[in-house]
């Protein structure tokens, strides 16, 4: 017959968590290779420093500087707005874990 409502609710919550555990790219003009590496770096930093956004942003910035040259900037957090100027083909804005946002851009 019908499943109890409790089972359906737990299944929906599990699906929601699974959906939110993947990075959701809101905007990027990076080439595919750079974007893939940057997304993996952002996810790693957010998971490693889940309780310290400042340290996660520092890790992202330093790794991007090392890999793709200097002048990278990173913001990690919840509920922020931004208006920036960036070099063409050098911006990534994504959500991770539901409400965590990461913005990475190059500006020299």
N, CA, C and O atoms as a GROMACS GRO file, in nm:
protein
  432
    1UNK      N    1   0.083  -0.118   0.000
    1UNK     CA    2   0.000   0.000   0.000
    1UNK      C    3   0.088   0.125   0.000
    1UNK      O    4   0.195   0.127  -0.061
    2UNK      N    5   0.043   0.230   0.068
    2UNK     CA    6   0.118   0.356   0.073
    2UNK      C    7   0.226   0.352   0.180
    2UNK      O    8   0.208   0.292   0.286
    3UNK      N    9   0.340   0.417   0.149
    3UNK     CA   10   0.446   0.431   0.249
    3UNK      C   11   0.400   0.531   0.354
    3UNK      O   12   0.323   0.622   0.324
    4UNK      N   13   0.446   0.515   0.474
    4UNK     CA   14   0.414   0.617   0.574
    4UNK      C   15   0.477   0.751   0.535
    4UNK      O   16   0.580   0.755   0.468
    5UNK      N   17   0.413   0.858   0.576
    5UNK     CA   18   0.462   0.992   0.543
    5UNK      C   19   0.603   1.015   0.595
    5UNK      O   20   0.681   1.086   0.532
    6UNK      N   21   0.637   0.956   0.708
    6UNK     CA   22   0.769   0.972   0.768
    6UNK      C   23   0.879   0.926   0.673
    6UNK      O   24   0.980   0.994   0.658
    7UNK      N   25   0.860   0.811   0.608
    7UNK     CA   26   0.957   0.757   0.514
    7UNK      C   27   0.978   0.848   0.395
    7UNK      O   28   1.091   0.867   0.350
    8UNK      N   29   0.870   0.905   0.343
    8UNK     CA   30   0.880   0.997   0.229
    8UNK      C   31   0.956   1.123   0.267
    8UNK      O   32   1.035   1.175   0.188
    9UNK      N   33   0.932   1.173   0.388
    9UNK     CA   34   0.999   1.295   0.434
    9UNK      C   35   1.149   1.272   0.446
    9UNK      O   36   1.228   1.356   0.403
   10UNK      N   37   1.189   1.160   0.504
   10UNK     CA   38   1.332   1.129   0.518
   10UNK      C   39   1.398   1.114   0.382
   10UNK      O   40   1.511   1.157   0.363
   11UNK      N   41   1.327   1.052   0.287
   11UNK     CA   42   1.381   1.034   0.152
   11UNK      C   43   1.402   1.168   0.083
   11UNK      O   44   1.504   1.188   0.016
   12UNK      N   45   1.308   1.262   0.099
   12UNK     CA   46   1.320   1.395   0.039
   12UNK      C   47   1.439   1.471   0.100
   12UNK      O   48   1.513   1.538   0.028
   13UNK      N   49   1.457   1.460   0.234
   13UNK     CA   50   1.568   1.527   0.299
   13UNK      C   51   1.702   1.471   0.251
   13UNK      O   52   1.798   1.546   0.231
   14UNK      N   53   1.709   1.340   0.233
   14UNK     CA   54   1.832   1.276   0.184
   14UNK      C   55   1.862   1.323   0.042
   14UNK      O   56   1.977   1.354   0.010
   15UNK      N   57   1.760   1.329  -0.043
   15UNK     CA   58   1.778   1.377  -0.180
   15UNK      C   59   1.824   1.522  -0.181
   15UNK      O   60   1.911   1.559  -0.259
   16UNK      N   61   1.767   1.605  -0.093
   16UNK     CA   62   1.805   1.746  -0.085
   16UNK      C   63   1.951   1.759  -0.044
   16UNK      O   64   2.024   1.838  -0.103
   17UNK      N   65   1.994   1.682   0.057
   17UNK     CA   66   2.133   1.688   0.102
   17UNK      C   67   2.227   1.643  -0.010
   17UNK      O   68   2.331   1.704  -0.031
   18UNK      N   69   2.190   1.538  -0.080
   18UNK     CA   70   2.273   1.488  -0.190
   18UNK      C   71   2.284   1.594  -0.299
   18UNK      O   72   2.392   1.616  -0.354
   19UNK      N   73   2.173   1.659  -0.331
   19UNK     CA   74   2.172   1.764  -0.432
   19UNK      C   75   2.259   1.881  -0.391
   19UNK      O   76   2.330   1.937  -0.474
   20UNK      N   77   2.256   1.919  -0.263
   20UNK     CA   78   2.329   2.034  -0.214
   20UNK      C   79   2.476   2.006  -0.187
   20UNK      O   80   2.551   2.100  -0.161
   21UNK      N   81   2.519   1.881  -0.193
   21UNK     CA   82   2.660   1.851  -0.166
   21UNK      C   83   2.747   1.870  -0.290
   21UNK      O   84   2.870   1.862  -0.281
   22UNK      N   85   2.686   1.894  -0.404
   22UNK     CA   86   2.762   1.919  -0.526
   22UNK      C   87   2.771   2.069  -0.549
   22UNK      O   88   2.677   2.142  -0.518
   23UNK      N   89   2.883   2.116  -0.603
   23UNK     CA   90   2.895   2.259  -0.630
   23UNK      C   91   2.800   2.302  -0.742
   23UNK      O   92   2.788   2.234  -0.844
   24UNK      N   93   2.735   2.414  -0.722
   24UNK     CA   94   2.645   2.470  -0.822
   24UNK      C   95   2.709   2.598  -0.876
   24UNK      O   96   2.715   2.699  -0.806
   25UNK      N   97   2.757   2.593  -0.998
   25UNK     CA   98   2.824   2.709  -1.058
   25UNK      C   99   2.718   2.808  -1.106
   25UNK      O  100   2.636   2.776  -1.192
   26UNK      N  101   2.721   2.929  -1.049
   26UNK     CA  102   2.626   3.033  -1.088
   26UNK      C  103   2.679   3.114  -1.206
   26UNK      O  104   2.603   3.155  -1.294
   27UNK      N  105   2.810   3.138  -1.208
   27UNK     CA  106   2.869   3.213  -1.320
   27UNK      C  107   3.018   3.179  -1.328
   27UNK      O  108   3.087   3.170  -1.227
   28UNK      N  109   3.064   3.160  -1.450
   28UNK     CA  110   3.206   3.141  -1.473
   28UNK      C  111   3.235   3.167  -1.620
   28UNK      O  112   3.160   3.126  -1.708
   29UNK      N  113   3.346   3.235  -1.645
   29UNK     CA  114   3.391   3.250  -1.784
   29UNK      C  115   3.530   3.189  -1.802
   29UNK      O  116   3.598   3.214  -1.901
   30UNK      N  117   3.571   3.107  -1.702
   30UNK     CA  118   3.700   3.038  -1.711
   30UNK      C  119   3.695   2.929  -1.818
   30UNK      O  120   3.588   2.878  -1.851
   31UNK      N  121   3.812   2.893  -1.872
   31UNK     CA  122   3.815   2.778  -1.961
   31UNK      C  123   3.787   2.652  -1.878
   31UNK      O  124   3.799   2.655  -1.755
   32UNK      N  125   3.751   2.545  -1.943
   32UNK     CA  126   3.704   2.425  -1.873
   32UNK      C  127   3.807   2.367  -1.777
   32UNK      O  128   3.773   2.327  -1.665
   33UNK      N  129   3.932   2.362  -1.820
   33UNK     CA  130   4.038   2.306  -1.735
   33UNK      C  131   4.057   2.388  -1.607
   33UNK      O  132   4.063   2.332  -1.497
   34UNK      N  133   4.066   2.519  -1.622
   34UNK     CA  134   4.085   2.607  -1.506
   34UNK      C  135   3.964   2.599  -1.414
   34UNK      O  136   3.978   2.592  -1.292
   35UNK      N  137   3.843   2.601  -1.473
   35UNK     CA  138   3.720   2.594  -1.394
   35UNK      C  139   3.715   2.466  -1.312
   35UNK      O  140   3.682   2.469  -1.194
   36UNK      N  141   3.748   2.352  -1.374
   36UNK     CA  142   3.745   2.224  -1.304
   36UNK      C  143   3.840   2.225  -1.185
   36UNK      O  144   3.804   2.183  -1.076
   37UNK      N  145   3.962   2.272  -1.207
   37UNK     CA  146   4.059   2.278  -1.097
   37UNK      C  147   4.015   2.375  -0.988
   37UNK      O  148   4.032   2.345  -0.869
   38UNK      N  149   3.960   2.489  -1.026
   38UNK     CA  150   3.915   2.588  -0.927
   38UNK      C  151   3.798   2.535  -0.845
   38UNK      O  152   3.794   2.555  -0.724
   39UNK      N  153   3.703   2.468  -0.909
   39UNK     CA  154   3.589   2.411  -0.837
   39UNK      C  155   3.636   2.305  -0.738
   39UNK      O  156   3.592   2.304  -0.623
   40UNK      N  157   3.726   2.217  -0.781
   40UNK     CA  158   3.778   2.114  -0.691
   40UNK      C  159   3.851   2.177  -0.572
   40UNK      O  160   3.837   2.132  -0.459
   41UNK      N  161   3.927   2.282  -0.598
   41UNK     CA  162   3.998   2.353  -0.492
   41UNK      C  163   3.899   2.417  -0.394
   41UNK      O  164   3.918   2.407  -0.273
   42UNK      N  165   3.796   2.481  -0.445
   42UNK     CA  166   3.696   2.546  -0.360
   42UNK      C  167   3.624   2.444  -0.272
   42UNK      O  168   3.605   2.468  -0.153
   43UNK      N  169   3.585   2.332  -0.330
   43UNK     CA  170   3.516   2.227  -0.254
   43UNK      C  171   3.608   2.173  -0.145
   43UNK      O  172   3.566   2.155  -0.031
   44UNK      N  173   3.733   2.146  -0.180
   44UNK     CA  174   3.829   2.095  -0.082
   44UNK      C  175   3.848   2.193   0.033
   44UNK      O  176   3.846   2.154   0.150
   45UNK      N  177   3.865   2.320   0.001
   45UNK     CA  178   3.886   2.423   0.104
   45UNK      C  179   3.763   2.436   0.194
   45UNK      O  180   3.776   2.448   0.316
   46UNK      N  181   3.644   2.434   0.134
   46UNK     CA  182   3.521   2.449   0.214
   46UNK      C  183   3.497   2.328   0.304
   46UNK      O  184   3.447   2.343   0.415
   47UNK      N  185   3.533   2.210   0.256
   47UNK     CA  186   3.517   2.091   0.339
   47UNK      C  187   3.623   2.086   0.449
   47UNK      O  188   3.592   2.052   0.563
   48UNK      N  189   3.746   2.121   0.415
   48UNK     CA  190   3.856   2.115   0.512
   48UNK      C  191   3.840   2.219   0.622
   48UNK      O  192   3.867   2.191   0.739
   49UNK      N  193   3.796   2.339   0.586
   49UNK     CA  194   3.782   2.448   0.682
   49UNK      C  195   3.635   2.490   0.693
   49UNK      O  196   3.602   2.608   0.680
   50UNK      N  197   3.547   2.393   0.717
   50UNK     CA  198   3.403   2.420   0.720
   50UNK      C  199   3.363   2.518   0.830
   50UNK      O  200   3.258   2.583   0.819
   51UNK      N  201   3.442   2.530   0.934
   51UNK     CA  202   3.408   2.622   1.043
   51UNK      C  203   3.488   2.752   1.038
   51UNK      O  204   3.474   2.836   1.127
   52UNK      N  205   3.572   2.770   0.935
   52UNK     CA  206   3.653   2.891   0.926
   52UNK      C  207   3.661   2.938   0.781
   52UNK      O  208   3.749   2.896   0.706
   53UNK      N  209   3.569   3.026   0.743
   53UNK     CA  210   3.562   3.075   0.604
   53UNK      C  211   3.686   3.154   0.565
   53UNK      O  212   3.728   3.149   0.449
   54UNK      N  213   3.743   3.228   0.658
   54UNK     CA  214   3.861   3.309   0.628
   54UNK      C  215   3.979   3.220   0.587
   54UNK      O  216   4.049   3.251   0.491
   55UNK      N  217   3.999   3.112   0.658
   55UNK     CA  218   4.109   3.019   0.626
   55UNK      C  219   4.083   2.950   0.493
   55UNK      O  220   4.176   2.927   0.416
   56UNK      N  221   3.957   2.916   0.465
   56UNK     CA  222   3.922   2.854   0.337
   56UNK      C  223   3.953   2.950   0.222
   56UNK      O  224   4.009   2.910   0.120
   57UNK      N  225   3.915   3.077   0.238
   57UNK     CA  226   3.942   3.177   0.134
   57UNK      C  227   4.092   3.196   0.113
   57UNK      O  228   4.139   3.210   0.000
   58UNK      N  229   4.167   3.195   0.223
   58UNK     CA  230   4.313   3.210   0.214
   58UNK      C  231   4.374   3.092   0.138
   58UNK      O  232   4.462   3.111   0.055
   59UNK      N  233   4.327   2.970   0.168
   59UNK     CA  234   4.377   2.852   0.098
   59UNK      C  235   4.349   2.860  -0.052
   59UNK      O  236   4.435   2.830  -0.134
   60UNK      N  237   4.227   2.901  -0.088
   60UNK     CA  238   4.189   2.913  -0.229
   60UNK      C  239   4.276   3.017  -0.298
   60UNK      O  240   4.328   2.991  -0.406
   61UNK      N  241   4.291   3.134  -0.237
   61UNK     CA  242   4.370   3.243  -0.297
   61UNK      C  243   4.514   3.201  -0.319
   61UNK      O  244   4.570   3.223  -0.426
   62UNK      N  245   4.575   3.141  -0.217
   62UNK     CA  246   4.716   3.102  -0.228
   62UNK      C  247   4.736   2.993  -0.334
   62UNK      O  248   4.834   2.997  -0.409
   63UNK      N  249   4.645   2.898  -0.340
   63UNK     CA  250   4.658   2.791  -0.440
   63UNK      C  251   4.637   2.844  -0.582
   63UNK      O  252   4.708   2.803  -0.674
   64UNK      N  253   4.542   2.935  -0.600
   64UNK     CA  254   4.519   2.993  -0.732
   64UNK      C  255   4.638   3.080  -0.775
   64UNK      O  256   4.677   3.078  -0.891
   65UNK      N  257   4.695   3.157  -0.681
   65UNK     CA  258   4.814   3.237  -0.711
   65UNK      C  259   4.929   3.148  -0.758
   65UNK      O  260   4.998   3.180  -0.854
   66UNK      N  261   4.948   3.037  -0.689
   66UNK     CA  262   5.057   2.946  -0.721
   66UNK      C  263   5.036   2.878  -0.857
   66UNK      O  264   5.130   2.864  -0.935
   67UNK      N  265   4.913   2.837  -0.883
   67UNK     CA  266   4.883   2.759  -1.004
   67UNK      C  267   4.866   2.847  -1.128
   67UNK      O  268   4.913   2.811  -1.236
   68UNK      N  269   4.799   2.963  -1.113
   68UNK     CA  270   4.762   3.044  -1.230
   68UNK      C  271   4.818   3.186  -1.229
   68UNK      O  272   4.768   3.272  -1.301
   69UNK      N  273   4.920   3.211  -1.148
   69UNK     CA  274   4.979   3.345  -1.142
   69UNK      C  275   4.914   3.428  -1.033
   69UNK      O  276   4.808   3.393  -0.981
   70UNK      N  277   4.978   3.540  -0.999
   70UNK     CA  278   4.933   3.621  -0.885
   70UNK      C  279   4.809   3.704  -0.916
   70UNK      O  280   4.759   3.706  -1.028
   71UNK      N  281   4.762   3.773  -0.814
   71UNK     CA  282   4.649   3.867  -0.817
   71UNK      C  283   4.512   3.801  -0.812
   71UNK      O  284   4.415   3.856  -0.864
   72UNK      N  285   4.502   3.682  -0.751
   72UNK     CA  286   4.372   3.617  -0.732
   72UNK      C  287   4.312   3.665  -0.600
   72UNK      O  288   4.384   3.696  -0.505
   73UNK      N  289   4.179   3.670  -0.596
   73UNK     CA  290   4.104   3.709  -0.476
   73UNK      C  291   3.996   3.605  -0.453
   73UNK      O  292   3.946   3.545  -0.548
   74UNK      N  293   3.958   3.583  -0.326
   74UNK     CA  294   3.856   3.484  -0.294
   74UNK      C  295   3.768   3.532  -0.179
   74UNK      O  296   3.816   3.593  -0.084
   75UNK      N  297   3.639   3.504  -0.191
   75UNK     CA  298   3.543   3.530  -0.084
   75UNK      C  299   3.472   3.398  -0.058
   75UNK      O  300   3.427   3.331  -0.151
   76UNK      N  301   3.461   3.361   0.069
   76UNK     CA  302   3.389   3.242   0.110
   76UNK      C  303   3.294   3.283   0.221
   76UNK      O  304   3.336   3.342   0.320
   77UNK      N  305   3.165   3.252   0.206
   77UNK     CA  306   3.072   3.286   0.313
   77UNK      C  307   2.927   3.267   0.273
   77UNK      O  308   2.895   3.211   0.168
   78UNK      N  309   2.840   3.316   0.361
   78UNK     CA  310   2.696   3.309   0.341
   78UNK      C  311   2.641   3.451   0.339
   78UNK      O  312   2.682   3.535   0.419
   79UNK      N  313   2.550   3.477   0.250
   79UNK     CA  314   2.477   3.603   0.252
   79UNK      C  315   2.561   3.726   0.224
   79UNK      O  316   2.558   3.820   0.303
   80UNK      N  317   2.634   3.728   0.117
   80UNK     CA  318   2.710   3.848   0.083
   80UNK      C  319   2.677   3.889  -0.061
   80UNK      O  320   2.636   3.806  -0.143
   81UNK      N  321   2.694   4.015  -0.088
   81UNK     CA  322   2.680   4.066  -0.224
   81UNK      C  323   2.814   4.119  -0.269
   81UNK      O  324   2.901   4.149  -0.188
   82UNK      N  325   2.830   4.130  -0.400
   82UNK     CA  326   2.957   4.182  -0.450
   82UNK      C  327   2.939   4.246  -0.586
   82UNK      O  328   2.848   4.212  -0.662
   83UNK      N  329   3.026   4.338  -0.613
   83UNK     CA  330   3.036   4.404  -0.743
   83UNK      C  331   3.184   4.420  -0.767
   83UNK      O  332   3.251   4.495  -0.696
   84UNK      N  333   3.238   4.350  -0.866
   84UNK     CA  334   3.383   4.349  -0.886
   84UNK      C  335   3.419   4.375  -1.031
   84UNK      O  336   3.336   4.361  -1.121
   85UNK      N  337   3.543   4.413  -1.052
   85UNK     CA  338   3.602   4.421  -1.184
   85UNK      C  339   3.705   4.309  -1.190
   85UNK      O  340   3.785   4.293  -1.098
   86UNK      N  341   3.704   4.232  -1.299
   86UNK     CA  342   3.794   4.118  -1.309
   86UNK      C  343   3.848   4.105  -1.450
   86UNK      O  344   3.793   4.160  -1.545
   87UNK      N  345   3.958   4.031  -1.460
   87UNK     CA  346   4.012   4.002  -1.592
   87UNK      C  347   3.920   3.903  -1.664
   87UNK      O  348   3.864   3.814  -1.601
   88UNK      N  349   3.905   3.920  -1.794
   88UNK     CA  350   3.824   3.830  -1.874
   88UNK      C  351   3.877   3.688  -1.861
   88UNK      O  352   3.998   3.666  -1.855
   89UNK      N  353   3.786   3.592  -1.856
   89UNK     CA  354   3.817   3.449  -1.845
   89UNK      C  355   3.878   3.411  -1.711
   89UNK      O  356   3.950   3.312  -1.701
   90UNK      N  357   3.848   3.490  -1.606
   90UNK     CA  358   3.909   3.465  -1.475
   90UNK      C  359   3.815   3.490  -1.359
   90UNK      O  360   3.853   3.554  -1.261
   91UNK      N  361   3.691   3.441  -1.368
   91UNK     CA  362   3.598   3.454  -1.254
   91UNK      C  363   3.520   3.324  -1.236
   91UNK      O  364   3.486   3.256  -1.333
   92UNK      N  365   3.492   3.293  -1.111
   92UNK     CA  366   3.411   3.177  -1.076
   92UNK      C  367   3.326   3.214  -0.956
   92UNK      O  368   3.378   3.262  -0.854
   93UNK      N  369   3.195   3.190  -0.967
   93UNK     CA  370   3.102   3.215  -0.858
   93UNK      C  371   3.018   3.090  -0.843
   93UNK      O  372   2.949   3.050  -0.936
   94UNK      N  373   3.024   3.026  -0.725
   94UNK     CA  374   2.952   2.901  -0.706
   94UNK      C  375   2.894   2.891  -0.566
   94UNK      O  376   2.934   2.962  -0.474
   95UNK      N  377   2.797   2.800  -0.552
   95UNK     CA  378   2.740   2.765  -0.423
   95UNK      C  379   2.781   2.623  -0.392
   95UNK      O  380   2.795   2.540  -0.482
   96UNK      N  381   2.801   2.596  -0.263
   96UNK     CA  382   2.840   2.462  -0.220
   96UNK      C  383   2.775   2.434  -0.085
   96UNK      O  384   2.772   2.520   0.003
   97UNK      N  385   2.724   2.314  -0.070
   97UNK     CA  386   2.664   2.275   0.058
   97UNK      C  387   2.537   2.349   0.091
   97UNK      O  388   2.502   2.364   0.208
   98UNK      N  389   2.467   2.395  -0.010
   98UNK     CA  390   2.338   2.461   0.012
   98UNK      C  391   2.348   2.611   0.018
   98UNK      O  392   2.300   2.679  -0.072
   99UNK      N  393   2.410   2.667   0.124
   99UNK     CA  394   2.408   2.812   0.141
   99UNK      C  395   2.548   2.875   0.147
   99UNK      O  396   2.560   2.994   0.171
  100UNK      N  397   2.652   2.797   0.124
  100UNK     CA  398   2.788   2.851   0.123
  100UNK      C  399   2.820   2.898  -0.019
  100UNK      O  400   2.802   2.823  -0.115
  101UNK      N  401   2.865   3.021  -0.031
  101UNK     CA  402   2.901   3.074  -0.162
  101UNK      C  403   3.052   3.100  -0.167
  101UNK      O  404   3.114   3.134  -0.067
  102UNK      N  405   3.108   3.084  -0.286
  102UNK     CA  406   3.251   3.110  -0.309
  102UNK      C  407   3.262   3.193  -0.436
  102UNK      O  408   3.205   3.158  -0.539
  103UNK      N  409   3.336   3.300  -0.428
  103UNK     CA  410   3.367   3.382  -0.545
  103UNK      C  411   3.519   3.392  -0.555
  103UNK      O  412   3.588   3.427  -0.459
  104UNK      N  413   3.570   3.359  -0.674
  104UNK     CA  414   3.714   3.363  -0.700
  104UNK      C  415   3.733   3.442  -0.829
  104UNK      O  416   3.666   3.414  -0.929
  105UNK      N  417   3.823   3.540  -0.828
  105UNK     CA  418   3.848   3.617  -0.948
  105UNK      C  419   3.990   3.669  -0.950
  105UNK      O  420   4.055   3.679  -0.846
  106UNK      N  421   4.036   3.703  -1.070
  106UNK     CA  422   4.170   3.758  -1.087
  106UNK      C  423   4.157   3.903  -1.130
  106UNK      O  424   4.078   3.937  -1.218
  107UNK      N  425   4.235   3.987  -1.065
  107UNK     CA  426   4.234   4.130  -1.095
  107UNK      C  427   4.373   4.184  -1.066
  107UNK      O  428   4.417   4.185  -0.951
  108UNK      N  429   4.441   4.230  -1.170
  108UNK     CA  430   4.578   4.278  -1.148
  108UNK      C  431   4.588   4.427  -1.172
  108UNK      O  432   4.696   4.484  -1.157
   0.00000   0.00000   0.00000
